[in-house]
Amino acid sequence: MKLTLFYKLLKIVLFLELVVLYFSYSLYISPINNKVFYACDTIYHNFDTSFYQGPPEYKPKPIASLSLEELWSYYLTNPCYLPLIKDSSLWEPGKNIGFNYADLCNDSLPSDHTYRNRYLVGDFNVIDNKGNTHSLQEVYPKMMDLRDFDNIPIDILRRLDSLKYGTKAYDSVLQTIDTVLSKESASILMNFLSKVWSYKMLPISRDYSFYWSSLFSAGQYVVLCEACEDTLIMISKFATSAKRLNIGHRTNEEGLITEYYYTDLPIGRYRNYYAGLNTVSSKHWEYGRFYDLLDKLRDEELGGGHNRIVMYRNKVELSNFLLLVPHPDYPKAMKNNGIHEVALNDVARGMLGTANSVGCLRVSDFAAKFLRWWTPQDCKLFIAYNDTCYDNRIEYEGNILDYLPFKTEQEGLDFRKWINTFYPYYAKILEIDEEGSYRNGYIIDGYYHFKDEYDNCLVNKELQQE
């Protein structure tokens, strides 16, 4: 009798130990620093693993075994998991409800191709299922995390990640590159720095987007991802503007036909506008950068690309246009859309992160250049969103100026003068002249890029006047 009781107690103790052990290990499958486990050290030798505190022998759960709840949890930190979420609310009715890990990889590149595991995600939800608004927070790539530079000393990459272009410290790194690297490696790296990395600003960070006197929730992204065994790695997350508008025509009293824009969201009966699965079928260039032999070699390395330029109605350049082709499973999806740099008008800058295009996915200047450089030929783009979370106008009290950084024309002129004086290179990139509107997208983005530094200057100026 006593022996039976002893075994029962022993079973209970062992069971409790297993429970404790399970929950202890379950802590390690939560997303950390935009990555879910560092499990690709044989491929990504540059990755920073200092954040990982789990048992060294522990391996993440196989992706195929993740539950729907776990995938949703991962997605909140790392949108690269969005294509795997088999939730019908995210996908066009009657089509695939989510995809599998094997679907993420490039179907055109050879199985041993270095960049076959790269894919893109269009995450277009600006609010969550409970109606809570998102804030816009881009995540910029780090050179230390890019497989493309595995042959570059980690110290050089770390310095390039942290320094501003054009500073003495940055120029010192460039001298080191010429000294340390081979002529070929130095030329490739310098070409990337001058044609892509030098356009890097601070990631866009704001609570909402604005359009004249309207405020909107922000949170639409194009996410750059890599599938690595049982880990999906987020390289970067760029703010984008997906479809909000369509073009209509009307005839005036004089018989002239004019155009106008009207709201036409890709939801409800028009949910088939965006295919759940697309491929980047061609990669175009821009007038602002010279396309040379190194750029051609880079395109060959990624499987394709050329120096032709896309124009909108033969008038407006769509810089670094990546043409998107819907998968045949989505025959009603719109064709000839693409990803490109913001064009057409200055308001579009302030709407990045919120639906505001006529179909294409708009991104910032740096995002367009980096996407053009990073994306392999026939890279897949997965687009998923909930109809009720795609668009959200924010009701506010008071005046729209209460939500903008500049209240008067003079305040805008003061900032324009400041950025052109202290950061002329970035003023040029952001297209901020010394005169102009105090509430367009260019100056708003410029302010948020340098907010802390500029606000400190204003405070010091006020103190000096006292």
N, C-alpha and C positions, 0 to 999 in steps of 0.2 A: 504493500500500500504506500509506504514512504518512498520506495523507489519510483513508483508510477508518478507520484506527486513531484518528485525531483525532476523527472524527465519533462513533465509538463512545464515546470518553471524554467527549465533550461531552454525549451522551445520558445517560450515567451521572450526570454532574454535575447536569444539569437534573432528572433523576429524583430525586436526593437532595435538591435544593432544594425540589421539590414535596412530598416527604415531610416535611421540616422545617416547611414552611409549613402543611401540613395539621395536623400535631400542635400547632403553635403556635395555630392558630385553634380547634382542637378543645378547647383549654383553656377557651375562652369559652362553651362550651355546657353547662358544668356549672352546677348550681343555686347561686345566691349569695343570701344573706340572704332566704331563703324565696321568692325570685322568680327566674325564669329570664329574664334580660334585661329591661331597661327599654326597651320598644319602643312605648309608648303615650303619648308626651309630648304629643301633640295632644289627648289626652283627659284624662290625669292630670297636670295641670301641677304638682301639689303633691308628686309623688313625689320621694323622696330618691334621687338617682342617684350620690351620691358614691362608692358601693361599686364602681361599674362602671368598670373600667380597660381595657376592650377598645378596638379601633379605632373611632372615632366613626362611620365609614361601614358598620361591620359590622352585619348583620342576623341574627337567630337563624334556625336551620333551620325550615322550615315544619313544623308539627306533624304533618301527614300523612306526612312523610318520616322521622319519628323511628322508630328501631328499637325492638324490645321491650326490649333491654338499656338503651337511652338513656332510655326511659320509666321503667323501674325505677330508674335512677339519679336522674332528676328527682324521682320520687316520694319518695325517701328524705329529701329536703329540703323538698319541696313536695307534700303529699298531694292537691292539686288535680288532679294528673295521674293519680290512681288510676282514674277511670272509663275512661281511654283504654287501660289496660293489657289487652291481649287475651290473658290467661292464664287457662286454664280452671279453675285451682285457686282463683281468686277469686270465681267466679260459680256460681250454681245450675246444676246439670247440665241440659242440654236447653234452656237459655235463652241470651240474648245473651252472647257472650264478649267483653265490653268494648264501648265505644261510640265514636262518632266526634266530632270537634270540633263539628260542626253539631248534634249531639244535646244539647249542653250548654245551649244557649240556651232561654229561655222560649218556649213555643209559643203562649201566650195573649196576651201583650202585643204591641203593634204593633212592627214591625221597627225603627222608629226610636225606640222607647222607651228612656229613659236607663238603666233598670235591667234591660233584657231579658237582659243577659249575665251576670246573677248566678245562681249555683247553689250547692248544698250537697253535701258529700261525707260519708258515714258510713264512717269508717275504723276498723274494729273489731278489727284485729290487735293483740294485746298482746305477742306474741313474733314473731321473724322465722322464716324457713323452716328455719334451723339450730338453732332452740330458744333463741336468745339473748333474754333478757328486755329489754323496752323500759323506759324510765323515763318518767314522766308530766311533760310540760312544755308547759303551755298557751302560746299566743301570743295576746296581746291586740291588738285593733285600734288603729291610730293615726289620730287625726283628720286628720293631714296626708295620709293615704293614701285618704281617703274622698271620692269624687266629690261626695257630698252637700254638702260644704262648700267647693266650688271658689270660691265668691264671698267667702269669709272670708280676711282677710290671713293669710299663712303664719306670721307671727310670733305671732299670737294662737293659732293651732292648735298650734304648737310648744310654747308655754307650757302650754296646757291638757293636752297629752300628758304633760308632765313633772311637773306640780304635783299635790299632794294636795288633795283637796276639803276645804274648810273652813279652810285656812291663810290667813295674811294675804296671801301672794303670790297665791294663787288668787283671793281676794276682789278684789285689785287688777286682775286680768285681767277680772273681771266688770264693774268700773267702766269699764275701757277699752272693753269691748264696747258699753256704753250710749253711750259718747262717739263712737266711730268708726263704728259700723254704723248703717244705717237702722233705723227703728223696726220694720219688718217682719222684716228679717234678724236683728236683735237678739232679737226675740220668739221666732223659730223656734229660734235657737241656744240661748237660755236655757231653753226648754222641753226640748230634748234634754239639756242639762247637768243639769237638776234631776230629770228622770224616767228617765234612762238612765246618763249618764256619772258622776253622783254615787255610783252603786252600784259603781263599778269598784274592785276590790281588786288585790292583786298576783296575777299568774298562778299557778295551782296548779303546784307543782313538788315531786315526790316520786318515790321509787324503786319504791313498791309501794302497793297499797291493803290495807286490813285489814277483817276482819269477825270481831268478837269475838276468837277465838284463832287465826284463819287469816290468812295473807298471800297476796296474789294479785299477779301481774304487772299493771301498769297501762299503758294506751296507747290506749284507745278515745277517739275524737274525733268531734265534728261540726265540719267545716271549712267556712268561708265563702270562696267563690271568685268570681272574675270572669274571664270569657273575653275576652281582648283581642287580636284578630288572631292572631298566632303566639305569644302569651304568655299563660299562665294565672297569675293573680295570687292569692296567698293573703292574704286580708284578716285572718283570725284563725283560731285553732284552739282550740276549747273542749273540755275533758274531758267525757265523757258516760258514762252507764251504759246499755248495751243489755240485752237479755233474758238472764236467768239462771233465773228462777223461774216457777212456775205455782201455781195455787191448787187444792188438793184439799179434799175434805170427808170427814169421818168421823163416825160416830155413837157416842157414849159409852154407858156402862152405863145411864144414865138416859134414853136415847133422844134426847138433844139432839144436833143436828148442829153440829159445829164445823169451822172452816177451819184449814188448815195450808199452809205453803209447801213445795214440793219442787223440786229442780233439774230444769230442763227447757230445755236449751240448744238454740238454733236451728241445729243442725249435723246432719250425717248425713241420716237419713231426714226430719228436720224442717227441712232447709235452706231449704225454700220459705217459711218463716215471714216472712222479710224479702224484699220485692221488690228486685230490682236497681235499679229505677227507680220513683220516687214523685214526687208533686207536693204542695206545700203548698196545700190547697184552701181553708182558712179560717184566720184569725188572730184569736185571742181575747185577752181582757184580764185584769185582776186587780183584787182589792178594794183593794190597797195604794196604788194610784195613781188619781187622778181623770182621767177621760177627757174632754178638753175639745175645743174647736173646732180647736185646732192639731193635736191627735192625729188628729182626723177628717180634716183636710186632708192630713196625712202619709199616712194610709191611702189616700186618693184618689190621691195622688202615686205610690204603689207598686201601684196597681191593685185594692186591696181590703183589708178588715179591719173589725172592729167592736168594740163594748165589752162583748159578752157574755162570761160567765165559765163555764169548764168545772169541774164538780165530780165527784169520784170517789165513786160510790155516794151522792151527795147529802150527803156528809159532809166530804170533804177537797178543798180548792181545788187545782186544777192550774194554777198561775199562768202566764199568757202562753202558753197552749196553742196550738201550731201543728198542725192536723190534717193527717195524711199519708194520701194516697190512692194505693194501688198502681196502677201502669200496667196496662191491660187484658191485657198479655202475661203477667201474673203472677196468674192467677185464684185460685190457692190461697194467696196471701199474706194475712196477717192485716190486716184493715181496722180503722179507728178507733183506730189507734195515733197518737201524736203526739210532739212535742218540748215539754217543759215543765220548770219549775223543780223541783228535788228536793222531794219531799213525803213524807208518811207516817211516816218515822221518822228519828232522828238518825244511825243507822248508815249510812244511804244516803250521807251527806255524805262519810264516809271511804272510800266505795267508788267515788266518781266516777273515771272512767278505767278501770273494770273492770265487766264484766257483772254487773248486780244488780237489774234491774227485771223486771216481769212482762210487758214488751213495749214500753212507751214509751221514748223516749230522754230520760233525765234530765240536766239541766245545772244549773250554779250559778245563783244569783240574778242576777248581772250578765249572764251568758251568755243567760239567758232573756229579759231585758229588751232586750239588744242585738239578739238574733235577731228578736224581735218587731218592733223598729224598722227593722232593715236588710233583712229578707226581703221580696221582692215577692210579690204574689199569683201562685199557680201556679208558684212557683219549684220547680225540680227538685231532688230529693235522690237521689243515687246511693249505694247501699250495697254494699260489697264487702269480703270477708274470706275467709281460708283457714280451713277447718274446724279444722285442727290448731293454728291460731294464735289462735283466738278466746278461749280461756280457759286459764289456767295457774295452778294452785295452787303456791305456793312452799314447798318443804320447808325447814324451819329447825331449828336446834339451840337449846336453852335455852328461856327463857321468852318469851312474846309481849311482855312489858313491855320486854324488851331492844330491841325494834324500835319502841317508842312514845316520844314525847318526855317524857311524864310518868310517873314510876314509882309515885307515891303520890298519894293524894287531896289532901294538903297542897300538893304541887307544882302540881296542877291549880288549886287555889284561889288560889295565889299569882299564876298567870298570869291567871286570871279578874279578880282585883283590879287587876292591872297594866293590862290592856287597857281595862277600864271606867274607869280613872282617866285614862289618857293618850290613849285613842282611843275615847271613848264612842260616837261616831257609827258607827264600824266595828264596835264590839261589838254595837250594835243591829242592824246589817245582818246580821252573822253569827249573831245570836241567842245571844250568849254572856252569860249572867247571871253575877252574882258568886258564885253557888252552883250546884253540879251535878256531873255525872260528869267524871272526869279523862281519860276515854278514848273519848268519843263523837266523831262526825264534826265537830260544830260547833267544839269546842275544838281538835281536831287541825288543821283547816283554818286556824283563827285563829292557831295557833302558827306554822304554815308561812308565813302571810302576813307575820308580824312576827318571824320567827326570828332574823335577824341582830341586829336592834335589841334584842330581849328577851334574847338570850344575852349581849350586851355589858353590859346592865344587871345581869345576874346576876354576871358577872365583876367589874364595878366594885363591886358590893355586897360580894362576898367580899374584895376588896382593902381596902375600907374597914374591914371587920371585923377584918382582920389588923392 
